[in-house]
Amino acid sequence: MHRHSDRGFTLIEVMITVAIVGILAAIALPSYQAYVQRSRVPPALDALSSLATRLEQRYQDTGSYANGAACGATLPAAENFALACVLSDGGQGFTATATGSGPVSGYGYTINHLGVRATTAHPKGVPAASCWSMRGGTCDS
């Protein structure tokens, strides 16, 4: 008598494997998407910091943040964010803003001449404290 040996996986084993992969994907994919979304924000924060530094340098040199009626520094570029600068107190103050568009629509950040950083818009809500990013319930520096 010749005995035939089957090799391979049973249907139950394949179904269990697919279910496990599906569960792992359901957990990992949202985390990965959130990570990618968070990675789009730092260029705007870097641009705001850079602009504030250049405006402070201008103030040290000239005694004003203004260059005529405009801010005294060129606005840097930040992918997916529009940057703007508004003068106050006759050029003695400023507020720089970064407003998200496209994939970061709904995000907004500011910095002013006092160095106060604020999140003005965020899909998960605006923090009560003056900062750009939160970790738990406290500002993340």
Secondary structure, 3 states (H helix, E strand, C coil): CCCCCCCCCCHHHHHHHHHHHHHHHHHHHHHHHHHHHHHCCHHHHHHHHHHHHHHHHHHHHHCCCEECCEECCCCCCECCEEEEEEEEHHHCEEEEEEEECHHHCCCEEEEECCCCEEEEECCCCCCCCCCCCEECCEECC
